[in-house]
């Protein structure tokens, strides 16, 4: 904006140049500033007021465009964020991609979506601003009276209609379930939770009780059981407390006081000790900073502080780790991890693993994991609950129930991405082979080559590698083997082993759809038809599996 009048020149020059010779009283400057005439013969104050009104109108149009984009994605059933949220990913969210497309026809979006502003719509900010995807949302046609009656009918007479119970309680939010319980009490004079406990047993009972308990009471009870049972369940304490927001922590503490007539802080402090106790007490206080703003300089300073408190000296200053880890916002901690890597060449997680041990190490690593990708942390916890022989139902139920109205949809996506199996499939039947966490196809190919080198074959090594990799990982090993050594791995294995062991290895090394297609082929093309094999293979196939087998058979 250009201004006329010689009186303005010294002031304008001093403001623009940052000159220190500016000893004019504020009121005099303001009076003179308001009196300056522009080329439009208006005061600067009037021009500024009009400019502000213009900006407000433009911002409103911009916000409307963003809301329309949001509604469009919702109607089309598109995720706001991409499947791969990594920093190097080109697919960092349908929202940003859609906004960029709309800038071509929307000047308001174009103005506010220039490259310089791209950082503020990056995948990291989206992950914070756009809340997680819940799997349970308020039931649209909710009627607590009808639900209470349906539950009563499901538990009336001999037997219990468990499907009806699941259909109702599994599709209502916690608040709606409390309304159903109130209605059930009002209509039939009975406590719904007690009635459910009489009708079902085992894990199903535990899951229903978890669903029917008010969220803050349920989590307070889980904490109580973790510290008051036979021995302290430190893993449960870490999982519950590390991922809590300040509001959630406050609610749990309030519920704990009401249920057990003692403070959550006193209960935790009384059952733990040392640095681990100090860490948990700091978490329970709920003093973590919240918000999305990250200051790079502060993150650099905190990274340097953590280095000096750990790897940069003899011994470890635990108090600095506790202070920064328990008070910093998760976006800030994520930036601290990046700055630590730049500063030291080492990850902060590795530094923690080097400087700490036991439960203290686990807790700090859990906090770092949550700050980086909270949904991935819970996906890993779910996997651990189903790892090995048997399933640890308590953490499985706790995570699924507690995250169902927050971000379980995102947790499921992370689970699928890491373990190549849906959470539903994993819960329905825990597999014996899951993706090997430290998978390196080049190392595996080399180990297999060494196992078949010279006289004799090291069958134990072959079993250890091929028996502990998924089919997809085995195909990657075969490709790496071909690339590195010029041999076909299957042919090489067939030349080294015989009999049933050979047959098993061939089955493991063949792509699943090809193997099943071959089994069908052999069942119908041999001497007579093997009807039992056909029934076994085809009866249990889902539509997707059947389509893959048919495609492989055709090929």
Residue pairs with C-beta under 8 A, 6 or more apart in sequence:
1 38
1 44
1 47
2 38
2 39
3 12
3 36
3 37
3 38
3 44
4 36
4 37
4 38
4 39
5 36
5 37
7 32
7 36
8 32
8 33
8 36
11 24
11 29
11 32
11 33
13 19
14 21
14 22
15 22
33 44
33 45
34 43
34 44
34 45
35 43
36 43
36 44
37 43
38 44
38 47
40 47
58 108
58 111
61 108
62 108
62 109
62 111
62 112
65 102
65 106
65 108
65 109
66 99
66 109
69 95
69 98
69 99
69 102
70 80
70 95
72 98
73 79
73 80
73 94
73 95
73 98
78 94
79 93
79 94
79 133
80 93
80 94
80 95
80 126
80 130
81 92
81 93
81 94
81 95
81 123
81 126
81 127
81 130
82 89
82 91
82 92
82 93
82 94
82 123
83 91
83 413
83 417
84 91
84 92
84 417
85 92
85 93
85 123
85 127
85 373
87 123
89 123
92 122
92 123
92 126
93 123
93 126
95 121
95 126
95 130
96 121
96 122
96 123
96 126
99 109
99 113
99 121
100 113
102 109
103 109
103 110
103 113
104 110
113 121
119 125
124 331
124 334
125 292
128 292
128 331
129 292
131 406
131 407
132 375
132 406
132 407
132 408
132 409
132 410
133 407
133 408
133 409
133 410
133 413
134 404
134 405
134 406
134 407
134 408
134 409
135 404
135 408
135 409
135 412
136 170
136 171
136 172
136 173
136 404
136 405
136 408
137 173
137 405
138 172
138 173
138 175
138 176
139 171
139 172
139 173
139 176
142 172
142 176
142 179
144 176
144 179
144 180
144 182
144 183
145 183
145 187
147 168
147 172
147 180
147 183
148 180
148 183
148 184
148 187
148 188
148 192
149 187
150 164
150 168
151 164
151 165
151 168
151 169
151 180
151 184
151 192
152 184
152 187
152 188
153 161
153 164
154 160
154 161
154 162
154 164
154 165
154 168
155 161
155 165
155 195
155 196
155 199
160 199
160 200
162 200
162 204
165 196
165 200
165 208
168 180
169 177
169 180
169 208
169 211
169 212
170 211
172 180
173 405
174 211
174 214
174 215
174 405
177 211
177 212
178 214
180 192
181 191
181 192
181 193
181 212
184 190
184 192
184 195
185 191
185 192
192 212
193 209
193 212
193 213
196 205
196 208
196 209
196 212
197 205
197 208
197 209
200 208
203 393
203 397
206 393
206 394
206 397
207 397
207 401
210 218
210 397
210 398
210 401
211 401
213 221
214 255
215 251
215 402
215 405
216 248
216 251
216 252
216 254
216 255
217 255
217 259
218 401
218 402
219 240
219 248
219 251
219 252
219 255
219 402
220 252
220 253
220 255
220 256
220 259
220 260
220 264
221 259
222 236
222 240
222 398
223 236
223 237
223 240
223 241
223 252
223 256
223 264
223 267
223 268
224 256
224 259
224 260
224 267
225 233
225 236
226 232
226 233
226 234
226 236
226 237
226 240
227 233
227 237
227 267
227 268
227 270
227 271
227 272
228 267
228 271
232 271
232 272
234 272
234 276
234 359
234 362
235 362
235 395
236 394
236 395
236 398
237 268
237 272
237 280
238 359
238 362
238 363
238 366
239 366
239 381
239 395
239 398
239 399
240 252
240 398
241 249
241 280
241 283
241 284
242 283
242 363
242 366
242 367
242 370
243 366
243 370
243 374
243 377
243 378
244 252
244 283
244 286
245 288
245 290
246 286
246 287
246 288
246 290
249 283
249 284
249 285
249 286
250 286
252 264
253 263
253 264
253 265
253 284
253 286
256 262
256 263
256 264
256 267
257 263
257 264
260 267
264 284
265 281
265 284
265 285
268 277
268 280
268 281
268 284
269 277
269 280
269 281
272 280
274 360
275 318
275 322
275 356
275 360
276 358
276 359
276 360
276 363
278 318
278 319
278 322
279 322
279 325
279 326
279 360
279 363
279 364
280 363
282 322
282 323
282 326
282 327
283 326
285 326
287 326
287 327
288 326
288 327
288 328
288 329
288 330
289 327
289 328
289 329
289 332
290 329
291 329
291 331
292 329
292 331
293 331
294 329
294 331
294 332
294 334
294 335
295 332
296 335
296 339
298 332
299 332
299 335
299 336
299 338
299 339
300 339
300 343
302 324
302 328
302 332
302 336
302 339
303 336
303 339
303 340
303 342
303 343
303 348
304 343
305 320
305 324
306 320
306 321
306 324
306 336
306 340
306 348
306 351
307 340
307 343
307 344
307 351
308 317
308 320
309 316
309 317
309 318
309 320
309 321
310 316
310 317
310 321
310 351
310 352
310 354
310 355
311 344
311 346
311 351
311 354
311 355
316 355
316 356
318 356
318 360
321 352
321 355
321 356
321 364
324 333
324 336
325 333
325 364
325 367
325 368
326 367
328 336
330 370
330 371
330 374
331 371
333 367
333 368
333 371
334 371
334 372
336 348
337 347
337 348
337 349
337 368
337 371
337 372
340 346
340 347
340 348
340 351
341 347
341 348
344 351
348 368
349 365
349 368
352 361
352 364
352 365
352 368
353 361
353 365
356 364
366 377
369 376
369 377
369 380
370 377
373 414
374 407
375 407
375 410
375 411
375 413
375 414
376 414
376 418
378 399
378 403
378 407
378 411
378 414
379 411
379 412
379 414
379 415
379 418
379 419
379 423
380 418
381 395
381 399
382 395
382 396
382 399
382 400
382 411
382 415
382 423
382 426
383 415
383 418
383 419
383 426
383 434
384 395
385 391
385 392
385 393
385 395
385 396
385 399
386 392
386 396
386 426
386 427
386 430
387 434
391 430
396 427
399 411
400 408
403 411
411 423
412 422
412 423
412 424
415 421
415 422
415 423
415 426
416 422
416 423
418 435
419 426
419 434
419 435
420 434
420 435
420 470
420 472
421 431
421 434
425 431
433 467
433 468
433 469
433 470
434 470
435 469
435 470
435 472
435 473
436 468
436 469
436 470
436 473
439 469
439 473
439 476
441 473
441 476
441 477
441 479
441 480
442 480
442 484
444 465
444 469
444 477
444 480
445 477
445 480
445 481
445 484
445 485
445 489
446 484
447 461
447 465
448 461
448 462
448 465
448 466
448 477
448 481
448 489
449 481
449 484
449 485
450 458
450 461
451 457
451 458
451 459
451 461
451 462
452 458
452 462
452 492
452 493
452 496
457 496
457 497
459 497
459 501
462 493
462 497
462 505
465 477
466 474
466 477
466 505
466 508
466 509
467 508
469 477
471 508
471 511
471 512
474 508
474 509
475 511
477 489
478 488
478 489
478 490
478 509
481 487
481 488
481 489
481 492
482 488
482 489
489 509
490 506
490 509
490 510
493 502
493 505
493 506
493 509
494 502
494 506
497 505
507 515
510 518
511 552
512 548
513 545
513 548
513 549
513 551
513 552
514 552
516 537
516 545
516 549
516 552
517 549
517 550
517 552
517 553
519 533
519 537
520 534
520 537
520 538
520 549
520 553
521 553
522 530
522 533
523 529
523 530
523 531
523 533
523 534
523 537
524 530
524 534
537 549
538 546
541 549
